[in-house]
Structures are given as C-alpha cells and as structure tokens.
C-alpha cells in the first residue's frame, strides 16, 4: 500500500513540476475513497483507457484493480480543488464552503 501511495504522490508531484504549479496545488481523487465512493466506476476507467490490457491491469469481480496495490486516480490542479465526501453530509459541505 505504501509503495502505491508513494508512486501516486511521485506522479502527482511530477505533473505539478511539468505544469510549473505550486507544490500544494492540486488534489488526487481515487475510487473507493469518500469523493469517489463507487468502486464499480473502475469499469468506466477501463472503458476510457483501452491500454489497461497492455499495462497488465484487470478488474476483480468486486471491481478491485489487479494486480493488487494498483491505483487509478483523477488528478485536478484547479486552485479551488479540495477534498470532499459524497453522501448525506454533502448539503452541509456545500453550505460551508
């Protein structure tokens, strides 16, 4: 898990450098976390990125990425990007901020 997270952070940092962005700018959203809770949406990622087979990626019956510890993310570098949760408290989140 730590290697996958470190690699994701490395790629995110590389993107920031390439775009000449501040080190704190940008957020990474991955499926299965509060901002993107529906892990079945990995199917959409596979549909959008046909190179998954070339990369050796598969989906399990539970929509987990194979090989284990693989990760997929949406990386946003808009200055107003922030982490949030999808669910019952969403209205409160919108009102707060």
C-alpha positions in Angstrom: 0.0 0.0 0.0 2.8 2.4 0.9 4.5 1.9 -2.4 1.4 2.5 -4.4 0.7 5.7 -2.4 4.3 6.9 -2.8 4.2 6.2 -6.6 0.9 8.1 -6.9 2.4 11.1 -5.0 5.5 10.9 -7.2 3.4 11.1 -10.4 1.3 13.9 -8.9 4.5 15.9 -8.0 5.9 15.2 -11.5 2.7 16.6 -13.1 2.9 19.8 -10.8 6.5 20.3 -11.9 5.7 19.8 -15.6 2.9 22.4 -15.3 5.0 24.7 -13.1 2.5 24.7 -10.3 2.9 25.3 -6.6 3.8 22.2 -4.6 0.5 22.4 -2.6 -1.8 22.9 -5.6 -3.9 20.0 -6.8 -5.8 17.1 -5.4 -5.9 13.4 -6.3 -9.2 11.6 -6.2 -9.3 7.8 -6.2 -12.2 5.3 -6.4 -13.2 3.8 -3.1 -12.5 7.0 -1.1 -15.1 9.5 0.1 -15.0 11.7 -3.0 -15.4 8.8 -5.4 -17.0 6.0 -3.3 -18.4 3.9 -6.1 -15.6 1.4 -6.8 -17.6 -0.1 -9.7 -16.7 3.1 -11.6 -13.4 1.4 -12.3 -15.3 -0.1 -15.2 -15.6 3.4 -16.7 -11.9 4.0 -16.3 -11.2 0.7 -18.2 -13.6 1.8 -21.0 -11.9 5.2 -21.3 -8.4 3.8 -21.2 -8.1 0.8 -23.5 -4.4 0.5 -22.6 -5.3 -1.3 -19.4 -4.6 -4.7 -21.1 -1.2 -3.5 -22.3 -0.4 -2.4 -18.7 -1.5 -5.8 -17.4 -4.4 -4.4 -15.4 -7.6 -6.3 -14.8 -10.7 -5.9 -12.6 -11.8 -8.4 -10.0 -15.5 -9.4 -9.6 -15.6 -6.8 -6.8 -14.1 -4.1 -9.1 -10.7 -4.1 -7.4 -7.7 -3.4 -9.6 -5.5 -6.4 -10.3 -2.5 -6.6 -9.7 -3.1 -5.8 -6.0 -1.9 -2.3 -5.0 -2.6 -0.8 -8.4 -4.2 2.6 -8.3 -6.2 4.8 -10.5 -6.9 8.5 -9.8 -8.3 11.7 -11.2 -5.8 14.5 -10.7 -7.2 18.0 -10.6 -4.9 21.1 -10.4 -7.6 23.8 -10.3 -6.7 26.2 -7.4 -10.1 25.7 -5.8 -9.8 21.9 -5.8 -10.5 20.3 -2.4 -11.3 17.0 -0.8 -15.0 16.3 0.0 -17.3 13.3 0.7 -20.3 12.2 -1.3 -23.2 11.3 0.9 -25.7 12.6 3.4 -23.5 15.5 4.6 -23.0 16.8 1.1 -25.5 19.7 1.6 -23.7 20.7 4.8 -20.4 20.6 2.9 -21.8 22.9 0.1 -23.2 25.3 2.6 -19.9 25.5 4.5 -17.8 26.1 1.6 
